[in-house]
Every structure is written in structure tokens, then in C-alpha cells.
Amino acid sequence: MNVSSDLQHRQFTSDNISGIVPEAMNALIQANSGHALPYGSDPWVAELNREIQRVFDTQCSTFPVFNGTGANALALAAISRSHHSVMAHQSAHIAVDEVNAPGLMGGGLRIETIAGENGLISPSALRHRIGQARGIHSSKPGVLSLTQANELGLCYRPEQIAELSAIAREHDMAVHMDGARFANAVAALGVTPADITWRAGVDVLVLGGTKLGLPFGELVIFFNEALARDFEWKRKQAGQLASKMRFLAAPWLGVLKEDCWLHYAAQCNAKAQEIAVRAAAIPDIQLAVPQQTNAVFLQLNDAQQTAISERGWILINLTEESGVRILCSWDITQRDIDAFISDLEQL
Ligand SMILES: *Cc1c(COP(=O)(O)O)cnc(C)c1O
């Protein structure tokens, strides 16, 4: 066997281009011994349930699945009915990057989008959007979905989540959180995982592990356990039930220990902050979005984009306004940062 990475150059394209953090890899290797009962009846999954309850400081039910799209679609389908709509920001992954998997899993569930600065939903915009529903002629607002940290790397503070959740509650809507980069948000805000979830009114969290440094395995966590009813069947039906589930659970146990996941997230955020500060100090380069977590958005003109691509950097443009996206994964080194900044300086 002779296969190796095809990228000539290390990249800031996304936080899923990196490999596996050693703590997760070691846990995976340790789990690879002996026989264990399949489909989640193994000791690793049981321990993961306890660990998540410790980390979130509450009673809750945890379900490992393979990926984020499946986790979101299943979580949303579990807390809604087919005639409902999900209110989400117009840049939300569930709205633009999931081929409407929530609509498929939700049997007609509809995503309705809300505009808002920096990828964030404001209370007034949420009220306005809910008010636009036309009684029995349009989908009934059933779920509010928040992305934390959002697609632009920005976070809702605990009181903002609580205010939005309260509006959802007034309208009998459930609250979903897409936490593909939840750890980065916890680290950036300096809060506890509980502060920005159940304490602020979140019913179900999709906790992302892949972008953090796991091989695979996102968690659907129900704080409102009544909503988890029959979830195991949904997960199986959607092809998201791992038979050797210990291998989804073990890497999580590796990174939850001693808050290792949050240390990695804080490091990624700090690297992004360094890039943001150094890039913004270069004449002709501005940040398109304030930096808060592990993402930096740079405003580069066409000539600058061509020149930086010619130097081997793969660029991602999420939207016209947000500019070029730089994401720091866990294994970004000082050398990578210096090389990128030096190329930017020479544009
Ligand atoms: C990456 C990501 C996901 C999950 O994506 P998968 O590729 O399906 O695992 C979900 N939400 C957000 C905001 C993401 O960035």
C-alpha cells in the first residue's frame, strides 16, 4: 500500500481536511480489542452517555451517528411534524448545504430562512418571519434552528439564545442547535456547554466531532428527553445506526477526558486570531467578518485571489460578501501561519 495525501501544500480550506487528534486515535486503538455487543449496547456507548451528562451537567440522551447532515436531519425530524417549518438563518448549513435532507427525513418539513447580519438571527427578524406564516395555508412554524458557532464563525451569547428560545416557546416551537463547531463557541465565549444549550432553552444539540479532530461520529443530544421518543428507529431507518458503535463512541471518550476537546478548540481559535490580526495589519487587506472562533474571512480582490491561488492556497468563497474563508484545524502549525501570512504580504 502506498497512498499519501494528495495536497502539495497544507491548507486552511476547512477544519475537516486534517487528520485525527492523538487522544481520539489512541482511544480508537484501545477500543479495538475483544468482542462487544453491537448497535450501541457496548460499554463505550454507555460511558459516553455518562460523560455527556457530566459535561453538560444534566440528564440527557445521547445518540452517535456518522455525520453532521444525518444528525441535523434526524434531530429536526424528531422534534417536528411533516407540516412544520424550521426557521433558520439564510446561510445555515441545513438551508444551503444539506440537499434538504431535513425535508426528506421530516416527510415534507420545510426550511424557511431569515436574513441577518453576520449569519446571526435577531429576535425582531425571528418574530417577523414567524408572523409571515399564513395560517393553515403555509407550513406551521415548528422549530427554531441556531448554528453555534455559525457559518461565519460567530457565536450567540447565552442571553441571546435564551431570548430567541423564549420567542420560539411563545409559538410552541422546539429549539435545535447545529453545533458542528460547538467546541469553538464554548471556548470563544468562555461559558460552559450547559450555558449555551439547555439552560438557554435548547431542546436538541447536534454536537460536532469531525471538525474538532475526530475521524467521524457526531452526537445527537436530547435535553428534552420526551422528544427522543422512537429516535432509535429513525436513526436505523436513515442508515445512521452504526453496528460497531464502540468505534464512534471511543474517540469521543478520548477527547472529552480532561476537557481535551475544549483545549483543541481554544488553540484553533487562537491561531485564527493570530491570522486575523496579522492579515488585517497588511495594507489593502481587510477582514470581511469579525473573527471570533477558528474562522477568518478576508476581503481579497480578484487579482489578490488569483495571486494567492497561484501560490498554492486553495480558497473557499462561501458568499459574495463574506470574502475568502480561512479555517484553522487542530494541526495548523506556526509555520503554516507564517507561510500564509508571508504570501499575503507579498501580494
Ligand atoms: C460541517 C458542518 C455540518 C456537518 O456536515 P457533514 O459534512 O454532513 O458532516 C453541519 N453544520 C455545519 C454548520 C457545518 O459546518
The ligand as an SDF file (V2000), in Angstrom:
LIG
                    3D

 15 15  0  0  0  0  0  0  0  0999 V2000
  -19.6790   20.7540    8.5280 C   0  0  0  0  0  0  0  0  0  0  0  0
  -20.9880   21.2030    9.0240 C   0  0  0  0  0  0  0  0  0  0  0  0
  -22.0280   20.2880    9.2540 C   0  0  0  0  0  0  0  0  0  0  0  0
  -21.9200   18.7930    9.0350 C   0  0  0  0  0  0  0  0  0  0  0  0
  -21.5250   18.3990    7.7930 O   0  0  0  0  0  0  0  0  0  0  0  0
  -21.2780   16.8770    7.3440 P   0  0  0  0  0  0  0  0  0  0  0  0
  -20.3330   17.0590    6.2240 O   0  0  0  0  0  0  0  0  0  0  0  0
  -22.5900   16.3560    6.9250 O   0  0  0  0  0  0  0  0  0  0  0  0
  -20.7300   16.1240    8.4960 O   0  0  0  0  0  0  0  0  0  0  0  0
  -23.2090   20.7820    9.7830 C   0  0  0  0  0  0  0  0  0  0  0  0
  -23.3700   22.0760   10.0680 N   0  0  0  0  0  0  0  0  0  0  0  0
  -22.3890   22.9820    9.8740 C   0  0  0  0  0  0  0  0  0  0  0  0
  -22.6060   24.4070   10.2730 C   0  0  0  0  0  0  0  0  0  0  0  0
  -21.1700   22.5790    9.3270 C   0  0  0  0  0  0  0  0  0  0  0  0
  -20.2050   23.4730    9.1330 O   0  0  0  0  0  0  0  0  0  0  0  0
  1  2  1  0
  2  3  1  0
  2 14  2  0
  3  4  1  0
  3 10  2  0
  4  5  1  0
  5  6  1  0
  6  7  2  0
  6  8  1  0
  6  9  1  0
 10 11  1  0
 11 12  2  0
 12 13  1  0
 12 14  1  0
 14 15  1  0
M  END
$$$$
